[in-house]
Amino acid sequence: MMNSSEPRPGWALLCTAFDAPTPYALRIRQDVLIVVDGRGMIDAVLERNDPRRTTLEALHAAAGTLKRLPEGQYLLPGMVDLHVHAPQWPQSGKALDVPLETWLQEYTFPLEARYGDAGFATSVYDSVVRTLLANGTTTAMYFGTIHAVGNQVLAERCLALGQRALVGKVAMDEPSQCPSFYKDASAAEGIAETARFIDWLRQHPDNAQQRVLPVITPRFIPSCTDELLRGLGDLARTHRRPCADALLRERLGPRPCAGTPGPHRCACAA
């Protein structure tokens, strides 16, 4: 567990900043003072003529907490990645030489099954979060795995490194589509473990600002029984949580998912 007992000092940044106050407008704010509090939250963005600016700039300069961007550098809004399979990070850059279903069964599920090991999870997830932040992704929606410990590690790396995130415990229980070594034991277990992760993350002592949020995450329709999907839907309504899933996509349009019982259908578009 992370230690949040020591308060962090606030700081301020002098810079030229770009932002988009509406979807159709780009704003350039020259020579602004951005004041950040000890929780890492932006407290104020002060223009040159703001009456508070002179005092706050002087206070941070005296405390050594005033930073300046050099000439020719600018502050830009962070990027948002809405679909990151965090446990698949070790596979990044490797070619997909087989169909998706084969790739999942032969490569990805065996890899994801390793995230019940906190040490392995830490080594991978620390790299994921650091790399995304270093490349400007300040918010990410993460698919985790079925493991409580691995998902907790992922959420804590986001909290420790300052990335805003949504983190989901992946739910998957359909025995015809999921290997026996990597699946929820039952729909009831998948629902209960999802609820436990939601409660754990919402109550985390380092997450008072709710900068890292839990998200309900069925892996995708073929991997889930109807009972699991119904239970996750009920959970979403009860907890008012967002949902994320991955849709299988086929070139020939909607069709029943092969080998999957029940009235499941998959979205089309390649």
N, C-alpha and C positions, 0 to 999 in steps of 0.2 A: 504494500500500500504506500502511496506517495505521501510525503510529509508536507502539510500546508500550514504548519504552525507559525512559520516565520513570515511576516508580511513583506511584500515586495514594494520597493519605492516606485513612485510614479516618475514619469519623464516627459519630455516634450521634444518635438521635431519641427525645425524650420525648413520649409521646402516649397517647391511648386508642385501642386497636386492636381491630378486629373480624376474626374469622376463623372458619372452619368446620373443626374438627378431624375431623369425620366428615360424610358427606353429609346427615345428619339433625340436625345440631346447630350452632347459632350461638353463638359464644363472644365475650364482651366482656371485654377485658383492659384494665383501667383503670390509668392512670399506669404504663406499662411503659417500660423503656429498651431500645430496639432498637439493637444495635451492628452496624455494617456495616464490613467490612474493606476494604482498598485495592483489592480486585478487584471490589467491588460486591456481594459475597455477604453475606447476613445471618449474622453470627457467633454472636449470642446474643440472646435475648429475656428480659429480666430483670424479674421482679416486684419489688415494694417490699421484700420480705423476703429477697431473694437476697443472700448475703454479698459477692458481687463487685460489686454495684451501686454502692455509695457510692464505691469507688475508681475504677471506670471512668467514672462520671459526673463526678467531679472532674477526672480526667485530660483528658477531652474538653472540659470547660468551660475548663480552663486553656489548652488548645491552640486554642480557638476553633472546635472541630469539633462542638460540641453544639448541636443544633437542637431547637426546641419547637413543637409545633402549638398555635395559639391556642385559647382556650376556645371550645367549640362546633364545632371541627373534629376529624375522626376519620380514622384510617388504615384503608382498606378493601383487601381483596385485589383484584389486578388482574383484568380480564376477559380471557377467552381467545377468540379468533376462529379457528375451525377451517377457514375457507375464504375466502381473500382472493386474488383475481386482481390482483396488484399492478400489472401493466402496463395494466390497464383503468381505472386511477385517473382519467385524463383524461376518461373517459366517465361518471364519477359524476354522478348527478342528471339524466341525459339519458333521455328516455322511449324505450322499446323499441317502435318503430312497425312492425316487420316480424317475421316468424317467426325463431326462434333461428338456424336454418341460414343464412338470408339475412343476418341481422345479423352473424354471424361472418364470412361471406365478404366483405361490402361494407364493414364498419366495423372489426371487431375484429382480424381477421388483418392488414390493412394497418397498423393502429396498432401491434400487437405486433411487426411486422417492423422497426420503427424502433429496437428496443432493442439492436441491435448497435452503436449509437452510445453510447459511454460518457457523453458529456456530456448527451445526452437522458435516458438512464437515470438519471443522478444527479439531475437536476432533478425527475423524477417520483418516484423512490423516496425521496428525502429528504423530500418532502412527504407521501408515504404514511405513512412510519414516524413522523414528527413528529406528524401529525394523529391517528393511532391512539393514540399514547402520551398526547397531550394530552386524549384522551377516555377514558382509563382502560384501554385494551387493552394489556396488558403482555406478552402472548404471542400470536403469530399464526402460522398455517400458510399460507405464501405459495406460490402458483403463480407461477413466473417465466415465462421464454420459452425458446426454443430456443438463445439466445445465451449463450456462456460469459461474455463480458464483462459483459453486463447482469445475469446472475445473480450474478456476483461483486460488482458494485456494490450490488445489493440486500442481500446478506449483510453486506457491510461497513458499509452504513448502519445495519443492525440492531445490529451490534457497536459502532459508534461512538456510537450514540444510546442504547444500553442496553436494547434490546428483546429479550426471549427469543423465538426464532423457529425454525420449520422452513422451509427454503427448497428448492424443487424446480425442477430444470431440466425444463421441459416436453418430453416426447417425443411426436412425431407424424410419421408417415411414410406414411400411406395416401394414394396419389396421387389417388384419386377423391374424397377429402374435404378434402384440404389443398392450398392454392394452391402453385404451383411456386416462388413467391418466399418462402414461409414454411413450411418443412417440413425435417425431417431428410433428408439425401440418401439414406439407406438405414437399414434396421433396425440394421445393424452400427454405423453412425455414431451413431445415437441411443443405443445401449447404451454405446458407448465414451465419448461425451461425458458421459453420466450418471455413469459410473464416474470420469471425470477430475474432475468437479465434486465428487463425494463425497470424493475424496482431497484435493483442494485445500482444501475447507472444514474437514475434520477436522484438517488440518495447519496451518491458518492461525495465525500467531503471536499474534494477538489473541483466539484462540478456545480457549485452554488449558482453560477451564472447560466447553467444549462447550455454551455457552449458545445458540449458533445451530447447528442440526443440518441436515444434508442429508436430503432425503426423495425417494424415487423417485416420479416423477410422470408417468405416461401421461396425456395430455390427457383423453381419454375413449375408450371402445372403438372407435367408428367412425373415429377419427383414427389408429388404430394397426393395423398388420398383425399377424397371428398371430405372426410371427417376432419382432417387436419386443416384444410382450407376454410371450412366453416368455423372451426374453433379460432383460427387466426383472425378471421373477419370479426367474430364476436369480440376478440381481444382488442382489435383496433377501435371498435366502437366504444368499448368500456374505458380504455385508457386514452382515447383520442390521440392515437399514435399514427404517423404516416406509414404507408406500406410501400415496399419495393419488391419487384420480382423481375426475373429474366424470362422473356417470352421466346420460345423456340420459333424460328422463322423458316418458312419453306417457300420455294419459288412458285409452287403451284397453288397457293392460296390455302384457306382454312381447310383442315381435314382432321379427322380423329387422330389422336396421337397413338402411334403404333405400340401395341403391347400394354396400353394403359387402360385399366377398367374404368367404367363410368363415362359420363357424357363430357369428357374433357375435349376441348378444341384448342388448336394452336393458331396464333395470329399469323397472317401472311406478310409478305414483302421480304425481299432478299436482303 
